[in-house]
Amino acid sequence: MFLTLLACTFFLFAVIAAFKMESPLKGVLFILALIGVCGVLYLFILFPGFSGLAVSIVLAAFILRQSKK
Protein backbone atom coordinates (compact mmCIF):
# COMPACT_ATOMS: atom_id res chain seq x y z
CA MET A 1 0.00 0.00 0.00
CA PHE A 2 2.80 2.42 0.87
CA LEU A 3 4.63 1.83 -2.42
CA THR A 4 1.45 2.35 -4.41
CA LEU A 5 0.81 5.63 -2.62
CA LEU A 6 4.42 6.68 -3.15
CA ALA A 7 4.22 5.85 -6.87
CA CYS A 8 0.96 7.78 -7.29
CA THR A 9 2.47 10.81 -5.55
CA PHE A 10 5.54 10.60 -7.77
CA PHE A 11 3.43 10.51 -10.94
CA LEU A 12 1.29 13.38 -9.68
CA PHE A 13 4.40 15.51 -9.22
CA ALA A 14 5.68 14.37 -12.62
CA VAL A 15 2.46 15.50 -14.32
CA ILE A 16 2.63 18.84 -12.52
CA ALA A 17 6.25 19.24 -13.66
CA ALA A 18 5.29 18.34 -17.23
CA PHE A 19 2.63 21.06 -17.31
CA LYS A 20 5.15 23.62 -16.04
CA MET A 21 7.65 23.02 -18.87
CA GLU A 22 8.31 25.65 -21.56
CA SER A 23 6.43 23.88 -24.33
CA PRO A 24 3.79 21.15 -24.39
CA LEU A 25 6.09 18.98 -26.52
CA LYS A 26 8.77 18.95 -23.83
CA GLY A 27 6.12 17.97 -21.27
CA VAL A 28 4.89 15.10 -23.43
CA LEU A 29 8.46 13.90 -24.05
CA PHE A 30 9.16 14.07 -20.32
CA ILE A 31 6.11 11.92 -19.53
CA LEU A 32 7.02 9.44 -22.29
CA ALA A 33 10.58 9.16 -20.97
CA LEU A 34 9.23 8.63 -17.48
CA ILE A 35 6.87 5.90 -18.71
CA GLY A 36 9.78 4.22 -20.50
CA VAL A 37 11.98 4.23 -17.41
CA CYS A 38 9.16 2.93 -15.23
CA GLY A 39 8.44 0.22 -17.80
CA VAL A 40 12.05 -0.94 -17.73
CA LEU A 41 12.04 -0.97 -13.94
CA TYR A 42 8.80 -2.97 -13.99
CA LEU A 43 10.43 -5.49 -16.32
CA PHE A 44 13.39 -5.77 -13.95
CA ILE A 45 10.99 -6.65 -11.15
CA LEU A 46 8.76 -8.95 -13.19
CA PHE A 47 11.42 -10.78 -15.25
CA PRO A 48 14.82 -10.25 -13.62
CA GLY A 49 16.70 -12.70 -15.83
CA PHE A 50 15.29 -11.62 -19.19
CA SER A 51 15.52 -7.89 -18.53
CA GLY A 52 19.08 -8.19 -17.26
CA LEU A 53 20.00 -10.06 -20.41
CA ALA A 54 18.31 -7.42 -22.57
CA VAL A 55 20.12 -4.59 -20.78
CA SER A 56 23.48 -6.32 -21.13
CA ILE A 57 22.88 -6.82 -24.87
CA VAL A 58 21.93 -3.14 -25.30
CA LEU A 59 24.99 -2.02 -23.34
CA ALA A 60 27.27 -4.29 -25.35
CA ALA A 61 25.82 -2.95 -28.61
CA PHE A 62 26.30 0.61 -27.38
CA ILE A 63 29.91 -0.02 -26.34
CA LEU A 64 30.74 -1.78 -29.60
CA ARG A 65 29.15 1.02 -31.61
CA GLN A 66 31.17 3.63 -29.71
CA SER A 67 34.41 1.81 -30.38
CA LYS A 68 33.76 1.76 -34.15
CA LYS A 69 33.68 5.57 -34.40
Backbone as a chain_set.jsonl record, in Angstrom:
{"seq": "MFLTLLACTFFLFAVIAAFKMESPLKGVLFILALIGVCGVLYLFILFPGFSGLAVSIVLAAFILRQSKK", "coords": {"N": [[0.824, -1.187, 0.0], [1.94, 1.242, 0.799], [3.956, 1.632, -1.14], [2.445, 1.871, -3.455], [1.028, 4.226, -2.942], [3.196, 5.966, -2.778], [4.182, 5.791, -5.411], [1.997, 6.83, -6.859], [1.984, 9.46, -5.875], [4.467, 10.311, -6.829], [4.007, 10.209, -9.629], [1.999, 12.112, -9.798], [3.393, 14.461, -9.118], [5.149, 14.407, -11.262], [3.443, 14.846, -13.444], [2.558, 17.41, -12.83], [5.013, 18.75, -13.055], [5.442, 18.344, -15.779], [3.449, 19.915, -16.932], [4.401, 22.4, -16.299], [6.53, 22.897, -17.941], [8.429, 24.531, -20.634], [7.337, 24.19, -23.225], [4.526, 22.407, -24.604], [5.331, 20.107, -25.978], [7.794, 19.372, -24.84], [6.882, 18.657, -22.308], [5.283, 16.423, -22.927], [7.244, 14.717, -23.978], [8.792, 14.39, -21.695], [7.014, 12.985, -20.003], [6.692, 10.663, -21.557], [9.318, 9.671, -21.514], [9.53, 9.16, -18.807], [7.578, 7.17, -18.504], [8.782, 5.185, -20.039], [11.13, 4.63, -18.544], [9.973, 3.738, -16.152], [8.671, 1.503, -17.142], [10.834, -0.137, -17.859], [11.959, -0.55, -15.338], [9.822, -1.935, -14.191], [9.91, -4.253, -15.728], [12.366, -5.255, -14.846], [11.65, -6.009, -12.287], [9.583, -7.837, -12.741], [10.568, -9.779, -14.619], [13.447, -10.708, -13.882], [15.702, -12.076, -14.963], [15.445, -12.077, -17.818], [15.233, -9.322, -18.412], [17.642, -8.361, -17.437], [19.393, -9.644, -19.154], [18.596, -8.452, -21.565], [19.31, -5.772, -21.088], [22.078, -6.033, -20.812], [22.749, -6.828, -23.404], [21.986, -4.543, -24.869], [23.736, -2.66, -23.737], [26.191, -3.772, -24.499], [25.981, -3.562, -27.291], [25.913, -0.792, -27.512], [28.447, -0.094, -26.496], [30.128, -1.403, -28.334], [29.399, -0.05, -30.647], [30.294, 2.515, -30.065], [33.027, 2.122, -30.049], [33.604, 1.731, -32.701], [33.586, 4.179, -33.922]], "CA": [[0.0, 0.0, 0.0], [2.797, 2.416, 0.873], [4.63, 1.827, -2.419], [1.453, 2.355, -4.408], [0.807, 5.634, -2.623], [4.415, 6.677, -3.15], [4.223, 5.851, -6.874], [0.962, 7.78, -7.293], [2.469, 10.805, -5.548], [5.542, 10.599, -7.775], [3.434, 10.505, -10.938], [1.29, 13.381, -9.685], [4.403, 15.507, -9.221], [5.684, 14.375, -12.624], [2.465, 15.496, -14.317], [2.631, 18.845, -12.524], [6.253, 19.238, -13.658], [5.285, 18.337, -17.233], [2.632, 21.065, -17.31], [5.149, 23.624, -16.04], [7.654, 23.019, -18.868], [8.315, 25.65, -21.561], [6.426, 23.88, -24.326], [3.795, 21.151, -24.388], [6.086, 18.979, -26.524], [8.77, 18.948, -23.826], [6.122, 17.966, -21.265], [4.894, 15.097, -23.426], [8.46, 13.9, -24.049], [9.164, 14.072, -20.317], [6.115, 11.924, -19.527], [7.025, 9.438, -22.293], [10.582, 9.156, -20.973], [9.227, 8.625, -17.478], [6.867, 5.899, -18.706], [9.783, 4.216, -20.503], [11.982, 4.234, -17.412], [9.159, 2.93, -15.229], [8.442, 0.215, -17.796], [12.049, -0.94, -17.732], [12.04, -0.966, -13.935], [8.8, -2.966, -13.986], [10.428, -5.486, -16.315], [13.387, -5.772, -13.947], [10.987, -6.648, -11.149], [8.764, -8.952, -13.191], [11.417, -10.783, -15.25], [14.816, -10.247, -13.623], [16.702, -12.698, -15.834], [15.293, -11.622, -19.193], [15.517, -7.89, -18.532], [19.083, -8.194, -17.263], [20.003, -10.064, -20.411], [18.31, -7.424, -22.567], [20.124, -4.589, -20.782], [23.478, -6.321, -21.129], [22.88, -6.815, -24.87], [21.925, -3.142, -25.299], [24.991, -2.017, -23.338], [27.267, -4.288, -25.352], [25.821, -2.951, -28.609], [26.304, 0.614, -27.378], [29.909, -0.023, -26.338], [30.742, -1.782, -29.602], [29.148, 1.024, -31.609], [31.169, 3.63, -29.714], [34.409, 1.813, -30.379], [33.763, 1.76, -34.15], [33.685, 5.574, -34.398]], "C": [[0.868, 1.251, 0.0], [3.478, 2.688, -0.464], [3.677, 2.336, -3.491], [1.174, 3.836, -4.187], [2.015, 6.484, -3.007], [4.518, 6.831, -4.669], [3.19, 6.839, -7.416], [1.378, 9.217, -7.019], [3.572, 11.22, -6.513], [4.981, 10.971, -9.136], [2.625, 11.8, -10.914], [2.269, 14.548, -9.814], [5.013, 15.556, -10.621], [4.74, 15.057, -13.604], [2.462, 17.005, -14.077], [3.885, 19.451, -13.149], [6.142, 19.298, -15.18], [4.464, 19.538, -17.699], [3.381, 22.387, -17.128], [6.324, 23.817, -17.002], [7.366, 24.113, -19.901], [7.306, 25.394, -22.676], [5.701, 22.572, -24.024], [4.548, 19.926, -24.913], [7.124, 18.47, -25.525], [8.077, 18.219, -22.677], [5.734, 16.558, -21.676], [6.114, 14.182, -23.502], [8.94, 13.502, -22.659], [8.31, 12.933, -19.778], [6.42, 10.609, -20.25], [8.333, 8.831, -21.799], [10.361, 8.532, -19.606], [8.504, 7.28, -17.571], [7.841, 4.819, -19.167], [10.667, 3.717, -19.377], [11.206, 3.359, -16.437], [8.852, 1.556, -15.824], [9.643, -0.703, -17.69], [12.219, -1.422, -16.297], [11.025, -2.058, -13.613], [9.259, -4.298, -14.568], [11.527, -6.095, -15.457], [12.758, -6.515, -12.772], [10.261, -7.914, -11.6], [9.599, -10.103, -13.76], [12.883, -10.409, -15.033], [15.863, -10.851, -14.555], [16.652, -12.163, -17.249], [15.656, -10.15, -19.348], [17.002, -7.617, -18.322], [19.84, -8.585, -18.518], [19.796, -9.017, -21.491], [19.162, -6.18, -22.331], [21.584, -4.846, -21.104], [23.705, -6.343, -22.637], [22.871, -5.386, -25.394], [23.219, -2.421, -24.94], [26.162, -2.491, -24.197], [27.184, -3.68, -26.745], [26.246, -1.488, -28.573], [27.821, 0.756, -27.295], [30.601, -0.374, -27.647], [30.544, -0.699, -30.661], [30.053, 2.215, -31.333], [32.608, 3.365, -30.117], [34.656, 1.843, -31.893], [33.952, 3.175, -34.682], [35.081, 6.056, -34.44]], "O": [[0.576, 2.213, -0.711], [3.573, 3.841, -0.885], [4.062, 3.141, -4.339], [1.093, 4.607, -5.143], [1.861, 7.598, -3.507], [4.901, 7.894, -5.156], [3.487, 7.603, -8.335], [1.145, 10.098, -7.847], [3.602, 12.364, -6.964], [5.427, 11.945, -9.741], [2.575, 12.512, -11.917], [2.003, 15.509, -10.535], [5.356, 16.633, -11.11], [5.189, 15.771, -14.501], [2.373, 17.785, -15.024], [3.83, 20.544, -13.712], [6.69, 20.207, -15.804], [4.753, 20.116, -18.746], [3.021, 23.389, -17.746], [7.046, 24.808, -16.889], [6.231, 24.57, -20.038], [6.519, 26.272, -23.028], [6.204, 21.733, -23.277], [4.419, 18.833, -24.36], [7.308, 17.261, -25.385], [8.629, 17.264, -22.131], [5.837, 15.617, -20.889], [6.036, 13.01, -23.135], [9.44, 12.393, -22.47], [8.836, 12.009, -19.158], [6.409, 9.549, -19.625], [8.444, 7.611, -21.677], [10.942, 7.494, -19.288], [8.789, 6.362, -16.801], [7.741, 3.669, -18.74], [10.925, 2.518, -19.266], [11.725, 2.353, -15.952], [8.781, 0.563, -15.1], [9.498, -1.903, -17.459], [12.584, -2.575, -16.066], [11.318, -2.988, -12.863], [9.026, -5.352, -13.975], [11.618, -7.318, -15.346], [13.282, -7.534, -12.322], [10.315, -8.941, -10.923], [9.368, -11.265, -13.425], [13.501, -9.839, -15.932], [16.831, -10.172, -14.9], [17.687, -11.83, -17.827], [16.318, -9.774, -20.316], [17.562, -6.73, -18.965], [20.814, -7.934, -18.897], [20.716, -8.721, -22.253], [19.681, -5.598, -23.284], [22.263, -3.959, -21.621], [24.761, -5.913, -23.101], [23.664, -5.047, -26.272], [23.745, -1.654, -25.747], [27.022, -1.696, -24.576], [28.209, -3.318, -27.322], [26.874, -1.001, -29.513], [28.407, 1.622, -27.945], [31.564, 0.29, -28.032], [31.431, -0.463, -31.481], [30.53, 2.858, -32.267], [33.33, 4.29, -30.487], [35.802, 1.969, -32.323], [34.439, 3.344, -35.8], [35.327, 7.201, -34.816]]}, "num_chains": 1, "name": "protein.A"}
